Amino acid sequence: EEAGVLTLLDADEYPSADETTLFTITHQIAAQHPRLPIVLQRFGWHLQRVVTALMERHRNLHIEFSRYQANRGLETYVRRFGPERLLFGSGLPAMSAGAARAFVDYADIPEDARRLIAGGNLSRLLGGVSPEPCTPPPEAAGDRLRQSLRLGLPVLDSPVNDAHCHVL
């Protein structure tokens, strides 16, 4: 806490997967160390009620969204807690990054909030560390889809539509 080291709490690593354990352990750590920056990661949309209660109680708690892909979930958390406590997470290599990426890219939130969530918040929590800019490899020169993906641009002309969601 004194050093301000970012601490990751992985919901999958709790001794038990039940809501009470998740709430109790996270609450105890965040309450006993109120200046410790904490990121709760890899929790599913079904734990929304517990995570919301924790976020309301602890300003030092941040969350990432690799498994929390509820319909309009990101918009709800931006509205309730502000974008500064939300972080993009993909779950790679165990999960596909596409759904997590789309969750941020297509959220109905202001562009400055999107930039914070997509990497600005993590950079701030790590003391300003940022990744190097990504440039497309030479072989992607003629592939607009690959160029868009590599540069972090929305895919606007893709014939693929994914119409499923998790209703919050």
N, C-alpha and C positions, 0 to 999 in steps of 0.2 A: 504494500500500500504506500509506504514512504517513497519508494522508487517510481511509483505510478506505472508499474508493469501491467500491461494488458493481460487479463486472465480470461481464458476460455473455459466455459463450463459446457460440457457435451451432454445433452439430455440422454443419449444412449449409454453413457458411462455411469449413470446413477445406479445405486445398488438395487433399486426396484423401479420398474417403469410406471408405477402408479402416480397419479396426480399429487397425492399428499406428500410423497417423498420428494418429488420435483419441487413443489412449493416450499417445503420445510428447509431443505438443504440450501436452495438458492436464496431464500429469505434470510437464513442465518448468516451466510457468507456476506451477502450484500449489506445487511444491517450492521454486522460487526466490523465491516471495513467500508465505510461510506465514501471514502475517496478512492477506492480501488476501482479502476475501470474494468467492468465485467461484460463479456459477451456470452449470452446463452445461445447455443447453436444446436442444430439438428433436432428441433422439436417439431412435431407434426401439428397440422391444423386442428386436430382434435383436442389439443392442449391450450387452445386460444383463451379460454376462460381463466386458466391458471396463470398463463404468461401475462395477460392483461392485468391481473391483480398484482403480480410482481412488478410490472412496469409502473403502475400507479404508486407503489410504495417506495421504489428505489430509483432515484435519478441517475445513479451510477451504473444501472443495468442497461445494456444494449442487446439487441437481438439480430440474428441473421436469418435469412429466409430460404435456406436450401430445401427444407421440407415443409415449410409453412406456405403452401400455395393455395390459399383460400380465395374464392372470388371476392375481389375488392378488399382483400386483407391488407395490402400495402397502403391503399388509400385510407383505410380506417385507422391504421397506426400512425400515418403521417398527420392526420387530422387530430388524433387524440394526444400524441406525444411529440410531434414534430419530427422532421426527417433526421435530426442530428443523432438519434439513438438507434438508427436502423442501418443494417449492413447487408450488402449483397453477399450471398453464399451460394455456391453451386453444388456442393456435395461431391465434386469430382475426387477420385475417379469412380466412386461407387454409383454415382447418379449422372444422368445426362445434364449438361449445363444449359441446354436449350430452354427447358421450361423455366428455370430460375432466371435466365437472361430475359425471356419474354415477359416474365412477371414484372421486372423492372422497366424494360423498354416500353411496354404498352400500358403501364399504370397511368391512371388519370391524375397525375400530380404535376406540380410546376417543374420546369426544367432544372432549376437550381436544386430542388429536392432530389431529383433523379441523379444529378451529379454527386451529391453528398452520399446517397445510398450506394451508388455504383462503385465508389472507391474513395471519395473524399473523407468520409468518416473514418474508415480504416486507416488511411494515411495520417489523419490527425491523431488517432489513438496510438499509432506507432511512432509518434514524434516527428511526423513530416515525411516519413519514408514513402516513396511512390515508385511504381514500376516504370521501366523505360517505355517510351512510346512504341507501339507495335506497327510495323510496316508490312504490307503484303509481300509474300515471296514472289520472285520473278514469274514463276509458272502460273500465278493467279491473275496475270495482267489482262487476259481476255475473259475472265469469269467474274461477272458483276456480282453474283451471289457471294462468292468467296471473298471478293474485295469488301463488300458491305459487312460481312461477318467479321473479318479480320480487323476492320477499322472501327468496329463497334457501332455501325450504323444500322437503323431498322431495315428489315428485309421487306421491301414494299411490293416487289413484283414476283413473289414466290407463289407457285400454284398450290402449295400445301396449306391446308387449313386444319387447325386442331380446335375442335369445338367442345372439349370437355372441361369441367371445372369442379371444384370442391366448394359447396355452398356454405358460407359462414352463417 
